[in-house]
Amino acid sequence: MSNTTITSLAILKVNWDKFRKDYIENFVPFVSYIIKVSDEKSISIDSIQKSMEATFGLKIPQNSIKFILNRVAKYGYIKKEYGFYIPVREKLNNIEPLANRNEVIRKHNALIGKLINFCNAEFNVQVQHKS
């Protein structure tokens, strides 16, 4: 499992612990982020699926992405036209969907650092971490 995937799973866990809404809601920040940073005029389910895997290391089925996109549309970040999803840039520019991402990455790296120090001290094993 890659560091990207582990970090993404940690963000999902933080979102669940913090908001406790529902499973679909946990993925809204990820999809909103992908749409926000995209310069495409329209977004397809397929493009979201590929971006989720490339950006976050998460393999999400297309039917699940459709549910997530419906939730994103409910918030007004996209509108659906002819089977494509059109970003509403005015709304997207006013949100920071993964504001907790940097904090999660920092905590993840700190935890790995502590584990490496423990392994080095207790077992005399020299472990290096590539962040």
N, C-alpha and C positions, 0 to 999 in steps of 0.2 A: 504494500500500500504506500502510495507516495505521500510526501509531506503536504502537498496541496490537498489531497483527499482527507488526510488526518485533520488538517486545519479546518477544512469545510465541515467535517463531522463535528468538530469542536464548536464551530459557530452555530450549527444546528442545535447542539445540546444547550448552548448558552441561550439561544432564542427560545427554546422550549422551556427552560428553567425560568426565564424572565417573563415570558408572555403567556404561556400555557393556553393558547387559543385552540388550534387544531393542527393536524399534520400538514395540511396544504399551506397554512399560514407560515410555517417554518421556511418554506421555499420561496415565498414571495420576495424577500430581500435579494436573493440570488438572481432570480429572473429579472427583477427590476434593475439590478445593477447591470446585467448583461444588456438590457434594452437601453439603459442610460448611456453606457459607454459606446454603444454601437452607433455608427454614422449612417446606417441603412435607413431608407425611407419607410420600409416595411419589414416586418419580422414574420418568419414562418415558424411553425412548430418544429420543423426539422432543424432550422438554424439555431433555435434556442437549445434543442437537444444537443447538438454538436458543441455549442459554446459552453454549456453546462459541464460537459465532459472535459473540454480543453482548458477551461478557466478554473474549474473547481474540482475536477477529478470525480464528478458525480455522474453516474449513468442513470438517467431518469427516463422511464418509458414515455412515449409520445402521448398516450392517453392521460397520464398524470400531468404532463406539461400543459395539456389543454385545460385541465382543471385549474392549474396554477395561473395560466394566462387569463382565465375567466375572473379569477380573484384580482389579478393585477388590473384588469379592465374595470372591475367594480370600484377600484380606488381612483379611476380616471387617468391612469398612467399610459394606457393605450386605448385605442378604439378599434373595433373589428370591422373590416371592409373587404368583401369578396374573398373570404378565407385567409386574409392576411391581417396582421395586427400592426396598426399604425401608431408609432410612438407619439405621445402628447408631450412634446419637449418642454412646454411651459410648466407642466406639473412635475416632470422628471427632474428638471433643473432645481427644484425646490426641496428635493429629498436627498438624503445620504443613506441609501439602503443598507450598506454594510458598515455602519459607523463603528460597530464593535469589533470589526475584523482585525484592526491593528492591535487592539488590546488582547484578543485571543491569540494572535501570532506571537506577541511579546510573552504572554504567559506560557505558551507552548514551548518556545525557545528556552525560557527560564527553567521549565520542568526538565527538558532534555539536558540542559547544562548541569542541573543538579544530579540527574541520573548518571551522566558521564563522570562527574566528580566522585560520586559514590563508587562507581565501578573501578575508577582509577585508585581510590584510596583503599577500598576493601579487598579488591582482587588483584591489584597491581596490573590491571589491564589498561593499556593505552587505547582509548576510544576517541575518535574524532567525529565531529558533527558537521555536516554540510547543510547550512540553512538555505 
